[in-house]
Every structure is written in structure tokens, then in C-alpha cells.
């Protein structure tokens, strides 16, 4: 399918492909035959606990095929992504990739654009509780921003008064009905044309606090690489909110670790805190309605539920180079209840599906398609795993241990603990217990399925604002 031809069918396409892959694997396993059981042996643990166990394991052919397919898929995606990135960087086609490094470097060669400055935009809708700490974290930076502009959007609290009292610039949206994206489009139309090549723009959520050194590291990246179009932050969760908060902190820790292993090659330029060169934002506005979806003249696509994810795809589609460096860390607010978490993740998932549906299947969106297919396959796999455990518990008179699967589970548990190690003992303990996080993953899987159903049925998506009750507590990663 081509660009922009999927829309409502994107969820069905992903569900059908993921379901077909799972069915093929099931067929392959079934074709391998069933092991014959002579009756599970008995054993005593510590001489007291009498248990049954079975040494049966999947056949070598099945294990070999499963491992080979997994390795081939992972290697194939990695090699394809590398090839696409390399081709984009070398592109000299101005009409296809106007932000490609080769084109940007050629245009800026020998031109001094002046010292690099930072203009920070803080979109805020009723953020009186968290805004002061956001502004404070900016002023505490070793490299201070030259301008801080609070973009007050339809506020009914004292957000505007707090901005004035803090001595920062205030921009109040006029007649905006397009949420955060609409408010940012308004202020960008006011300031973008006056910005020079080195006057980078930072967009930062009002419920976020950046760690000291964030701006210094980001600015240094821009200075060292003229082709770099955007720098995104690596986000970590605030303290608090009990076990639910720890679930989210563990999730963010694993994401940050994955980005570091990719040497900063970013999946999404987070809306919590990201910086952009003006030429990148101006090029997006010019290409809207032409080579990328949206309304011409808008930097942000107001039809997108997840504006940061859509902006990332837009930049990649135009050949832009972007990165999330390890020093650029930021703490963000977590969802305090299951209902607010449900609303947030449903918006994220629905937005991700809508974004790839709007862009279609292209070389730049292929990685996102594979990611969604992987999530879909994971939903089927985890659901089947938990269902089989449930059936085993209620169908057998005695629990049967399988050493092979216990060993595999042990390896999985170690991986879960290692990937959140820097989060402290609470993160490690929750990861070591294994099943609570599996059930949290199942919660996210249900959100995923709900997102597919909603987009397939054409249900209207909703953007729900969470009222913040206080400033986020900074969680710093150990060096």
C-alpha cells in the first residue's frame, strides 16, 4: 500500500499479519509431533516438598527454527534500518530529502550563522502546579536559554500570572481548538521567520524538569554537527505513585537503556523536551500537504493525537538527522491512577497507529511498522502464555515443573532485573518478582487491542488533559 492509503485499516492490517505469523508458528510446532510422557517423576525439595517435574522440552528442530527466525528478523530489521539511514544521509535529492545531511552541509558550508542561541517554548494548559519547577530547571542550567516563552493555551487557572511573575515571556493562544499542537503552531508562526540558522527552538512540557547539563550537552551537539536537525531528551519518571509509579519508571528505564545501546538513534523525539533547528521546522511547514501529511504552513499536524511521534516521522521522511544523547536526561510526571494511565497509553497507541496509517509504508516508516507488528505478536504470545498457565493450574491435580522452561524463565528474569538496575532496589525487586510486570504488560496489551478496535471502527479519538497537583520530583540516573 502507498502513502496515506491505510487510515482506518491500519489496525486490521497489523492484527492480520501478527495473527498470521502466530498461526504459522503454531502450525510448525504442531507438525513437530507431541512428546510421549511416561509419567512425570517425583522429587523432594529440601527433603520436604514433594513435587512433580517433567524433563520434556521442545524438539531441537523447533528450537533451532525459532531461534533462527528471531535472529534473522532482528538482523534483517537492523541492517535494513542502517541501509535506509545511510542512503538518506547521502541523498542529494532536494525534492525528496531536503533535510538530508549532504544537502544541509552543502548549503551551510563556509557560512557563519552566529553563536548558537536557545529559545524555549513551554506549552501549558492549566499548569500552575508544575510550571514553577519547569522554569526553575531551565534557569539552573549550566548553559542558560536566551529566551523562555510560556505558551498559555485556554488556561482557567493562574498559569499566565505565574509566567509573568517568573519574569519569562508569555504568549496566550487565541481561539485555539487544536490543543497543544494548535497553540504551538500559533506561536511558531510568530517567531519562526525571525530566527537565524543557529537560533534553535526547544519545546518542553510544563510538567517536566530537565537535569542540569541537558542544554549544555544539546548545544554542544548542534555546534559540532551542522547537519544535526534535532536533539531529543531521554526521560525518566518522577518518584511516588506506589507500585503503579514503579511500573512506569521501570518501563522508562528500559527505553532509555535501549536508546543508549542504539548510540542515541532515536525512535521518537519526546515531547517532554526536544530541540530543533529553525530550518527543520520551516521545511516541515513548507512540506505539509505535499510530501508529508498536514496543513501547509503548520509545523505540527493538528490531526495527530501524538504530535511528537508524528513530528519525528515527518523529520525522518524529509531526511533529517536526529539524536538523543545520554547526557540529555529529563524527569517527567507519571500517571497517578490506572484510569489516567489507560487514557494516556490509549492516546499514545491510537496516535502511533494513525501516524503510520497517514504516512503509509515507506522506507522511513518501515521501522515503525515492524515495531507495531512486534507489539501485536507479543500480545498474542503473552496472552497464550498466561492462558496456558491458568489452564494448567485449574486442570491438573498437581503442579508440574518443566526444567527447560524454568531455566528459560530464569534467564528472562535476569534480563528484566539488569535492564532496570540503575533504578535502585525497588526497581530491581519489582523486576525480580516477574509476574507483576507481566500483568502490567498485559494491561498495556489490552490498551493496544483497544486502540486497534477503535481505529478500525472509526471511533473518535479523545485527548484527555491530566490536572497536575504538584511538581515532579527529579529522579537522576546513577553515572
N, C-alpha and C positions, 0 to 999 in steps of 0.2 A: 504493500500500500504506500501511496505517496504522502507528501507532507500535507497535513491538515485534513486528511480524509477519514480519520478514525472517530474522533469526538466520543459519542456515547458507546460505540462498540469497543473502545479500548479495553474496558474491563472484561468483556466477554472474550476478546482475543487472548488476553493474558490467562484467564481462567481455563480456556480450552487447551492452550498449549501446555500449561503446567499440569493440567489433569491428564493429558495425553502422555506426557513424559512419565508421570507416576504410574499410569496404567501399563506402559511398556515395561517398566522395571518390575512391576508386579508379575506380569506375564513371564518375564525372563526367569524370575525366581521360581514361579510355579512350574515352569518347564524343567527346572533342575531336579525335580522329584522331592520326596519327603524322606527325611532320615527315619530309620527304624529305631524305635525305642524298646529296649529290653526291660524297661522299668528303671526309674531314677534311683541311684544309690543313696544310702543313708550316710550321714556324717554327724559328728558331735562337735560343737563349738565350745571350747573351754571345758569340754567334758560334761557339759550341762545341757546345752541347747541342741535338740535333735532336729536336723533339717534335711530336706531332700535337695539334690542338685543333679543337674544334667550337664554332661560334657559336650553335648551336641553343639556344633557351630555350623554356620553356612558353609557350603562346599567351596573348595578352592577356586573353582571356575567362577562361581558367583562373586566371591570376594575380589578376585582379580579383575573381573569385568567392572564391578562397582568402583574400585579404586582407579582403574584406567580411565573410565568415563569422567570421574571427578577431576583427575589431573588434566586430562585433555581439555575439559571445559574451562578450567581455571587458566591453564596456559594459553588456550586459544583466545579467551577474552583479554588477558593481559597483553599478548602480542598484538592483537588487533587494535587495542586501545593505544599502544605505543606507536603503531604504524600510522594510525589516524592523527595522533598528536604531532608526530614528526612531519607528516605531509602538510598539516595545517601550518606549522611553523615555517616551512619552506615556500609556502604558497606566495605567488606574486600576482595573483588574480584579484584585482581591486574590487571587481563586481561581486565576487563570491566570498572573499575573506578580507574585507577592508581593514580589519584589526590584526591581521597576521603579523607576527614579529618581523618578518623580512620587509614588509611594506612600511610598518611603523618606523623601523630603524632607518630605512632609506629616506623617509620624509624628515626625520629629526637629525640626520647626520650633519654635523657642523653648525647646528643651531643651538645657541644658548637661550634657554627659556626662563632663566632667572632662578632664584632659590625656591626650593620646594616649600609650599605652604599647605596647611590643612584647614579645611572648613568642615565643621561637624554639624550635621543635621540630626536633630532628635525628634522624630515624630511622636507626639504624645496626645493620648485621649484619656483625660481624667487620671493623670499620673502624679497627683500631688504627693502621694506617699513615697514613691520611689525616685522621683526626679532629682531631689537634692543630692542623693548619693551618686547618681549618674553624673551630674555636673561636677561633683567633688572629685570623682575618679579621673575625670578629664583634666582638671586643674592640677592634680597631683602627678601628672605625667612628667617624666624627665624631658620629653620634648612636648611642649605645650602647643595646643592648636591655636592658630591665629584667629579663628572665628568659631563661636558656638552659637548655633541658631536653634531654638526650640520651636518646633512646628506644632502649634496647638490646634488640634482638629476637633471642632464641635465640643469643646470642654464645658462642663457644667460645674466644675469644682474650681479650686484655686491654682490650677496648673499655670495659667498665664501670670498670675501675681507672683508665684514662686520664681518663675523665669526672670521677671523684671527685678525682683528683689535680689536675685543672684548676680545681676549685672550682665546677663547674656542677652543676645538679640532675640527678639520674639517675632515670629511670623504666625498669624492666625489665618487659617484657611477660610475661604469664602464660598458658601453654597456647596460645599463638598459632600457628595453622597457615595463616594467610591472608597471610603475607609482610608487606610494608611497609604495605599498606592496613589489615590487621588490627591491626598494632601501633599505628598512628596512631589508629585508631578507639578502642582501649583508653584511650590517654592523653587523647584529646579528651573522652571520656565523664567523665573525672575532673576536667578543668579547665574545660570549656566553659561549664558552668552558672554558674560564679563570675565569668566575665569580663564587664566592662561594655561599653557600646556603642563606646568608644574604645580598648579593650584588644585591638589587632589581633594576629592569630596569624600567624607566619611559619613555613613548612615549608621546610626546607633539607636537601638531600642531604649526607651525610657525606663525599663525595668532591668537594666544591665549596668554592671560596673566592670571596667577594663582594668586588668592588672598593670602595675607600674612597669614601664618598659615596652608596653604594647606599641605606642605611637613611634617611639624611637626605632624599634625594630622594623616596623612597617615603612617608615620614611626611608630608612637605610636601604631597604629592598628596592624602593622606587628609584632612589638615586643611583644604585648600582646597575639597574637594568631598565633602560629606556623603553624596552618592548613590553614590560610588565604593565598590564592594564588594570589589575585588581588584586587586592590583598584581603583575605578573609580571616576571621578570628577562629580560634579553637575554643569552644565553650564548655564550661563545667557548671555543675549545679550548686546552688546555694545550700547551706545547711538547713536542717529541720524537716518537718512533714513526715517524721516517722519512717516506717518501712517503705511506704509509697515513695517518699523522697529518695530513699536509698536505691530503690529500683531505678529511678530516673538518673541518679548520679552514676550508678554502675553503667548504665546504657551510654551516657555521655563520655565516660572514661574510655570505654571500648571504641567509640567512634574517634575520639582524639588520638588514641593509640594507632588506629588504622591509618589515619591521615599522616601521622608521623612516619609510619612504615612506608607510605607511598611518597615520602620526601616532600610532603606538602601539596601534592597534586590533589586538588580539592574536588569533592562531589558537588557541594552546594556552598555558595558564598553566604554565610549565615547572616540573617537579618539582625542578629544581636549586635554585630559590629563588623563592617566591611568598608574598605576604601577603594575609590575608583578614580582613574584619570578622567578629566573632563572630555577628552576626545572619545573615550569609550562610551560615555553616557550620551554625548551628542550623536554619535554614529548610530546607537540604538534607536534614538528618537527619529532619526532620518530614515531608518530601515523598517520601522513599524509599518505594517500594511503592505510591504514589498517583499523582502526576503524573510522576514520574521513576523509572527502574528502581532496584532495590536493596532492601535490608532496612531497614525503618523503624528509626530510631534511629542508623543508621550514617552518618557523614559521607562516608566513602569506600566505593565499591561494591567489595566484595572479589572479585566475579566478574570484574571488569575486569582485563585484562592491563596496560593503560596507565592507571593511576589518575589521573594528571594530566590526560590528554586527556578522560577521562570526567567528571572534576570540572568542567572547563571547559564541556563541553556541558551539564552539569547546571545550572551557574550561568546560562548563556545561556538555557536553557529556562525558567528562573524569572525572566527579565527583568533580570538583574544587569548593571551597568556595570563594565567592567574595562579595564585598560590596561597596556602595557609601556613605560614612559618610557625615553628614550635614556640617562639617567644611571645607570639600574639595570642595570649590567653585572656579569656573573658568569663566572668561569672554571670549566670542568668537565673532568673526566677523559675522555680519549679511549680508544677500544678499541685495545689494542696489537697485536692479530692479526686476520687475516681471519676466523678461526673465531669469535672473540668479537664481532666486528662483525656477522657473519652472525646470531648469536644475538640480539644487541641489536636489529637492524633488523627481524628476523622478528617479534620480540615487539611492536615498535612498530607494524608494518604489520598484524599479526594483531589487535592491540588496537584500532587505528583502525577496522578493518572491523567488529569485534564491537560497538564503541560505536555506530556509526551504524545497525547492524542492530538493536540493542536499542532505540534511540530512534525508529527508523523515519524516514519522510520528513516533516519538519515545516519550518516557516519558519526555525527556529533551526538545523536540521541541514542545510539545503539547501546552504550554502556548503561543508560537508564532503563532501557527495555530489558536488558539482561538482569538488572537489579530487581525489577518488578517481577520478572519470571522466577527469579530465585526465591523471592519472598513467597510467591504463590506456591511453589513446590514445597517450601519449608512449612507452610500452613498445612498442606496435606500430610507431610511426613510427621510433624509433631502431633497432629490430631490422631493419626493412625497409631502412633506410639503410645499416647495416653489412653486411647481406647482399648488397645490390647492389654495394657496393664490393668485397666478396670475389669475387663472380661476375665483375666486370669485370677484376679482377687476373688471374684464372685462365682467363678465356675469350678475351681479346684478345692479339694478338701484340705490340701496342704500347699504351702508356697514352695515353688521350685526355683532354685537359684541356677543361673546359667553362667559359669565362669567366664566364657568368652565375652558375653555382654556386660558382665560386671567389670571386666578389665577395660573394655571399651568405654564404659561409663566413667571409670576412674580417670582415664586419660582426658575425657571431656570435662570432668570436674576440675582437674588440674589447670586445663586451659582457661576455664572460667575464672579461677582464682588469680592466675598470673596476669590476666588482662585487666584486672581491677586492682592490682597490688598497690599502686600508688594512692589509692583512695583510702587507705588505712584499714584498721582491723574490722570495722563494721562492714566495709565493702567486701573484704575477704570472707568474713563469716557468712554473709548472705550468699555469696557465690558458692561457698563450700557446701551449703545445705542443698543446693542444686534445684530441688523441686519447686521452692517458692519462685525462683526466677523462671523456671519452665512454665509455671502457671501465669506469670506476668507476661511472658512471651505469648502465651495462648490468648491473653486479653488483647494484646496488640494484633494477633492474628484475626480475632473476631472483628476488630476495627477495620482491618484490611478487607475482610469479606463484606462488611457493611459498606465500605467505600465502593467496592466493585458493584454491589447491588444498586446503590444509589445512583451511580453514574450511568449504569445500564438502563435504569428505569427513568432516567431524565429528571430525577428529583432535584429541586432547587437547593443548592448548597448555601450554608449559612456561615457567616463569620461572627464568632462569639467573642466578645471582649471580657477579659477577666479583670475584675477590680482588685488592685493590689492593696494590701494592708500594711506593708512596710518595706523597707529597703532590703535588698538581698544581702546575705552575709557572704563575704568572699571566701571561696574555697581555693586555696592555692595548691598547685601540684608540687610534690617534692621534686627537687632537682635530681 
